[in-house]
């Protein structure tokens, strides 16, 4: 099987959302939405990769694939938990009421229904798709609670007194919403509460994730229709600090949010606790076209979620950071592997890394990838952070098809898909920088 370093990539053909991220029996397991037959979106399976250090990944093949009426047209996003040594996978199954006669992987006009399913595995390595699947939440039959088509992406966690699950959905008034469920045994689930937002936060909420960091509750969600600047991508991931009462599942949302990543290429993140108890997150990098016609889709490097004065930060995970110890003087010395460029950026200064431009203007970190990106009307070529106060230290991680910029140790992050980077670093204003290659 193929192995990946730093960034998990499609083993071939298509991947999108990360699923079932968990530290289980001494290994990190990361499942992923996968269409194994072509580098295009299609009937979803769950691919499976494992790692001992969140950096070096081994692909193990297909874990979940359609076998039931409820998941006939795809095993979509979900999560994983461990209980009494067993791995439980929760996911959304989709059944088309009508398929495109010219492409059975599509359903015209969203003519499908969604159910929530569970599968168990004794060891996290073997998955019985024919006998171990159970429907835990059937397709919605009450539009006052959730939408029959657009209800998906179960995230399950252990609370103080029971197990809890959150789903993303759409209300009858086309607003994004969350559905909360409770269970005593992981099999029988009872609806508890709906939390909805205003129209400005999109018409449907995908991939919800709710967890505590430093005693504060963080909500991460991917609203569809968040930005309406056609033809640019409308769906983006946001995060916010919320208040959450577990027993009633009442959640109070603030009137502001942060983007997960200001490059706006990352989507559908998923988090888990690492072996040290840190909240670690990965997300899907949306890409405009396949690489060499063979594969499309990859994940950002693992990031630790931390709070800093009410602000949600995303730091490079220590395991990843510790891999960049080989000091070099030029990108060519990285021998094709990933490398990190570290420097301070002052107002008015800029730098080009492989043709990807970074500069500081009006105390914002700005980027331009026009020279290293194919023409595609859905992707923005330029991006910027909110204002950055004081000194601005940048750690720029460069891989063949992804650049990640961590501003002041992850107070803000910009990540972008790139194509055709050169091996040159050029700047008339930044006088010093340090380069370290992946060891």
C-alpha positions in Angstrom: 0.0 0.0 0.0 1.1 3.6 -0.6 2.6 5.7 2.2 2.3 9.5 2.6 4.4 11.9 4.7 3.1 15.0 6.3 0.0 15.4 4.1 -2.3 12.5 3.5 -3.3 12.4 -0.1 -5.7 10.4 -2.3 -4.1 7.0 -2.9 -5.4 7.5 -6.4 -8.6 9.0 -7.9 -10.7 11.1 -5.5 -10.9 12.0 -1.8 -12.7 14.7 0.1 -13.9 14.9 3.8 -11.8 13.3 6.6 -13.9 10.8 8.6 -13.6 8.7 11.7 -10.4 10.4 13.0 -9.4 8.6 16.2 -6.5 7.4 18.3 -7.2 3.8 18.9 -5.1 1.0 20.3 -1.8 2.8 19.8 -2.4 4.1 16.3 -4.1 7.1 14.7 -6.8 6.0 12.3 -8.0 8.4 9.6 -10.8 7.4 7.3 -11.6 9.5 4.2 -14.4 10.0 1.7 -13.2 8.1 -1.4 -14.4 7.4 -4.9 -11.9 4.7 -5.9 -12.7 4.5 -9.6 -11.9 8.0 -11.1 -10.5 11.4 -9.9 -14.0 12.8 -9.7 -16.8 13.0 -7.1 -18.9 9.8 -7.0 -20.5 7.1 -4.9 -18.6 7.4 -1.6 -16.6 4.8 0.2 -14.5 5.2 3.3 -10.8 4.8 2.6 -8.6 4.0 5.6 -5.1 5.1 6.7 -3.1 4.7 9.9 -0.2 6.4 11.5 1.8 6.2 14.7 2.9 9.8 14.6 0.3 11.8 12.6 3.1 12.4 10.0 3.8 9.1 8.3 0.6 7.5 7.0 0.0 4.1 5.5 -3.1 3.5 3.3 -4.9 0.3 4.1 -7.6 0.3 1.4 -11.4 0.4 1.6 -13.1 0.2 5.1 -16.7 1.0 4.3 -18.6 0.5 1.1 -22.3 0.5 0.1 -24.2 -2.7 1.0 -27.6 -1.7 2.4 -30.7 0.1 0.9 -29.9 3.0 3.2 -26.3 3.5 2.0 -26.8 2.2 -1.6 -25.6 5.4 -3.1 -22.8 6.2 -0.7 -21.2 6.0 2.8 -20.8 9.7 3.6 -19.1 11.6 6.4 -19.1 10.6 10.1 -17.0 9.9 13.1 -15.5 7.2 15.3 -15.4 6.4 19.0 -13.9 3.7 21.2 -16.0 1.8 23.8 -14.9 -1.3 25.7 -12.1 -1.9 23.2 -14.4 -1.8 20.2 -14.4 0.8 17.4 -17.7 2.3 16.5 -18.1 4.1 13.2 -21.0 6.5 12.6 -21.8 7.8 9.1 -24.5 9.0 6.8 -25.9 6.6 4.2 -27.5 8.0 1.1 -30.2 6.3 -1.1 -31.2 7.9 -4.4 -34.9 8.0 -5.2 -33.8 8.9 -8.7 -30.4 8.6 -10.4 -29.0 10.3 -13.5 -29.5 7.8 -16.3 -26.2 8.9 -17.8 -24.3 8.9 -14.5 -25.6 6.7 -11.7 -23.3 8.5 -9.2 -25.5 11.6 -9.4 -29.1 12.4 -8.4 -30.7 15.2 -10.3 -32.4 17.8 -8.1 -31.1 16.2 -4.9 -33.7 13.4 -5.2 -32.3 11.3 -2.3 -32.8 10.6 1.4 -30.3 10.3 4.2 -30.1 8.0 7.2 -27.5 7.7 10.0 -25.8 4.4 10.4 -23.4 2.7 12.8 -20.8 0.0 12.2 -18.7 -1.8 14.8 -15.2 -3.3 14.5 -13.5 -5.5 17.1 -10.0 -4.3 16.1 -10.3 -1.2 13.9 -8.7 -3.1 11.0 -11.5 -5.4 9.8 -14.9 -4.2 8.8 -17.9 -6.4 8.0 -20.0 -4.3 5.7 -22.6 -7.1 5.2 -23.5 -7.9 8.8 -22.3 -5.1 11.1 -24.3 -2.1 9.9 -27.2 -0.7 11.9 -29.6 2.2 11.1 -29.6 4.5 14.2 -31.5 7.5 12.8 -33.8 6.8 9.8 -34.6 9.5 7.2 -36.3 12.4 8.7 -40.1 12.3 8.6 -40.8 15.6 10.4 -39.6 18.7 8.6 -40.0 20.6 11.9 -36.9 18.7 13.2 -34.7 18.2 10.1 -34.6 17.8 6.4 -35.1 14.3 4.8 -32.4 15.0 2.3 -30.0 17.4 4.0 -29.3 15.8 7.4 -25.9 14.3 7.8 -22.4 14.0 9.2 -22.8 12.5 12.7 -20.2 13.5 15.3 -20.4 11.3 18.5 -18.7 11.9 21.8 -18.9 10.9 25.4 -20.5 13.4 27.7 -20.6 13.4 31.5 -23.7 11.2 31.8 -24.3 9.7 28.3 -23.2 9.6 24.7 -24.1 12.6 22.5 -24.4 13.0 18.7 -24.7 16.2 16.6 -25.9 16.2 13.0 -25.9 19.0 10.5 -29.3 19.8 8.8 -31.5 22.4 7.2 -34.7 23.9 8.7 -38.0 24.2 6.8 -37.1 27.9 6.3 -33.7 27.0 4.7 -31.5 27.9 7.5 -28.5 25.9 8.8 -29.1 24.0 12.0 -27.8 21.4 14.4 -29.6 18.4 15.7 -28.6 16.9 19.1 -29.2 13.3 20.2 -28.4 11.3 23.3 -27.8 7.6 23.9 -27.1 5.4 26.9 -25.8 2.5 24.9 -24.5 3.8 21.5 -27.3 2.0 19.7 -30.6 3.7 20.7 -30.6 7.4 20.1 -33.2 10.0 21.3 -33.6 13.4 19.8 -33.0 16.2 22.3 -32.8 19.7 20.7 -32.4 21.8 17.5 -30.1 24.8 17.4 -30.5 27.0 14.3 -28.7 30.1 13.1 -29.7 33.2 11.1 -29.9 33.2 7.3 -26.5 34.8 7.0 -24.8 31.6 8.1 -25.9 29.6 5.1 -28.8 27.3 4.2 -27.3 24.0 5.5 -24.6 23.1 8.1 -22.2 20.3 7.2 -19.7 18.4 9.3 -20.4 19.9 12.8 -17.8 19.3 15.5 -18.3 20.3 19.1 -15.6 20.0 21.8 -14.0 21.6 24.8 -10.6 23.4 24.9 -9.3 24.9 28.1 -12.8 24.8 29.6 -14.4 26.6 26.7 -16.8 25.0 24.1 -15.8 25.4 20.5 -18.1 24.7 17.6 -16.7 24.1 14.1 -19.2 23.9 11.2 -19.1 24.1 7.4 -22.1 26.2 6.2 -23.3 25.8 2.7 -24.1 29.1 1.0 -22.1 31.1 3.4 -20.6 33.4 0.8 -22.6 34.7 -2.1 -20.0 36.0 -4.5 -20.7 34.0 -7.6 -19.0 32.2 -9.2 -16.7 31.8 -6.3 -17.1 28.8 -3.9 -20.0 29.5 -1.5 -19.3 26.8 1.2 -16.7 27.6 3.9 -15.7 26.4 7.3 -16.1 28.6 10.4 -15.4 28.2 14.1 -16.7 30.0 17.2 -16.8 29.9 21.0 -20.3 28.9 22.2 -22.0 28.1 25.4 -23.4 24.6 25.7 -25.6 23.0 28.3 -25.1 19.2 27.9 -28.3 17.9 29.6 -30.6 20.0 27.5 -28.3 20.4 24.5 -29.1 24.1 24.5 -26.4 26.0 22.6 -26.0 29.8 22.5 -24.2 31.0 19.3 -22.3 34.3 19.3 -22.8 37.1 16.7 -19.4 36.6 15.2 -17.2 33.8 13.9 -13.7 33.1 12.6 -12.8 31.2 9.5 -11.0 28.0 10.2 -8.4 29.0 7.6 -8.2 32.3 5.7 -7.0 30.7 2.5 -10.6 29.4 2.1 -9.5 26.2 0.4 -9.9 24.0 3.5 -13.3 22.4 4.2 -15.1 19.7 6.3 -12.5 19.4 9.2 -12.6 16.7 11.8 -11.0 16.6 15.2 -10.0 14.1 17.9 -7.9 13.8 21.0 -4.3 12.7 20.5 -2.5 10.4 22.9 -1.5 13.4 25.1 -5.1 14.7 25.3 -4.6 17.6 22.8 -7.4 18.5 20.5 -6.0 17.8 17.0 -7.7 18.6 13.7 -7.3 17.9 10.0 -9.3 19.2 7.0 -9.7 18.6 3.3 -7.9 20.8 0.8 -10.2 21.4 -2.2 -8.3 21.3 -5.4 -9.4 22.4 -8.9 -7.9 19.6 -11.0 -6.2 16.2 -10.6 -2.5 15.9 -10.3 -1.1 14.3 -13.5 -4.7 13.2 -14.2 -4.4 10.5 -11.4 -5.4 11.8 -8.0 -7.2 14.8 -6.4 -7.6 15.7 -2.8 -5.3 15.9 0.2 -5.4 17.0 3.9 -3.7 19.7 5.8 -1.0 18.7 8.3 -2.4 18.0 11.8 -3.2 21.2 13.9 -3.7 21.6 17.6 -6.7 23.7 18.6 -5.9 26.1 21.4 -7.6 29.2 23.0 -5.7 32.5 23.3 -7.7 35.3 25.0 -11.0 34.1 23.5 -9.5 33.6 20.1 -9.3 30.1 18.6 -5.8 29.3 17.3 -4.6 26.4 15.2 -1.0 25.5 15.9 1.2 23.1 14.0 1.1 19.8 15.9 4.4 19.1 17.8 4.8 15.8 16.0 4.8 17.6 12.6 6.9 20.5 13.8 9.6 18.2 15.2 10.1 16.7 11.7 11.7 19.9 10.3 15.1 19.6 11.8 17.4 19.4 8.7 18.8 22.9 8.1 19.3 23.8 4.5 20.1 27.0 2.6 18.1 26.4 -0.6 14.8 24.6 -1.4 16.6 22.4 -3.9 18.4 20.8 -0.9 15.0 19.4 0.3 15.3 16.8 -2.5 11.6 17.1 -3.4 10.3 16.8 0.2 8.4 19.4 2.1 10.3 22.3 3.7 9.6 25.2 6.1 10.6 28.8 5.6 10.6 30.9 8.8 10.9 34.7 8.8 9.5 38.0 10.3 7.4 40.1 7.9 7.2 43.8 8.5 4.7 46.3 7.0 5.3 46.7 3.3 7.6 43.7 3.0 7.0 40.7 0.8 8.5 37.5 -0.4 7.9 35.0 -3.2 8.3 31.3 -2.4 8.3 29.2 -5.6 6.1 31.8 -7.3 3.6 32.1 -4.5 3.6 35.7 -3.2 3.3 36.7 0.5 3.3 40.3 1.7 2.1 42.5 4.6 -0.2 45.4 3.8 -2.2 47.5 6.3 -1.2 44.9 8.9 -2.8 42.0 7.1 -0.9 39.0 5.7 -1.8 38.9 2.0 -1.2 36.1 -0.6 -1.3 35.7 -4.4 -1.1 32.3 -6.1 -1.9 33.5 -9.6 1.5 32.2 -11.0 1.1 28.8 -9.5 -2.6 28.0 -9.9 -4.7 26.9 -12.9 -7.5 29.1 -14.1 -10.7 28.2 -12.2 -13.5 30.6 -11.5 -14.6 29.0 -8.3 -11.2 29.6 -6.5 -9.9 32.9 -5.4 -6.3 33.7 -6.4 -5.8 36.2 -3.5 -6.4 35.9 0.2 -5.7 37.9 3.4 -6.0 37.6 7.2 -7.6 40.0 9.5 -5.3 42.7 11.0 -2.3 41.4 12.8 -1.0 43.3 15.8 2.7 43.9 16.5 5.4 41.6 15.4 4.5 39.2 12.6 6.3 35.8 12.6 5.6 33.5 9.7 6.1 29.7 9.4 5.5 28.7 5.8 5.3 25.0 5.1 5.8 24.2 1.5 4.8 20.9 -0.2 4.5 20.1 -3.9 0.7 20.9 -4.0 0.0 22.7 -0.7 1.3 25.8 1.1 0.3 26.4 4.8 1.2 29.8 6.4 1.0 29.9 10.2 0.9 33.6 11.4 2.3 34.1 14.9 2.2 30.4 15.8 -1.3 29.8 14.4 -3.3 32.8 15.5 -4.3 32.9 11.8 -3.6 30.3 9.1 -3.7 30.5 5.3 -3.6 27.3 3.3 -3.7 27.0 -0.5 -3.6 24.4 -3.2 -0.8 25.1 -5.6 0.5 23.7 -8.9 3.9 24.1 -10.5 6.0 25.7 -7.7 9.6 26.5 -8.6 12.6 25.9 -6.3 13.3 29.6 -5.9 12.8 32.1 -3.0 13.0 35.7 -3.9 12.6 39.0 -2.0 13.9 42.5 -2.2 12.7 43.4 1.3 12.8 40.4 3.6 16.5 40.1 4.4 16.7 36.9 6.4 14.9 33.6 6.4 15.6 30.2 7.7 14.8 27.0 5.8 14.4 23.5 7.3 13.6 20.4 5.4 11.6 17.4 6.4 14.0 14.9 7.9 
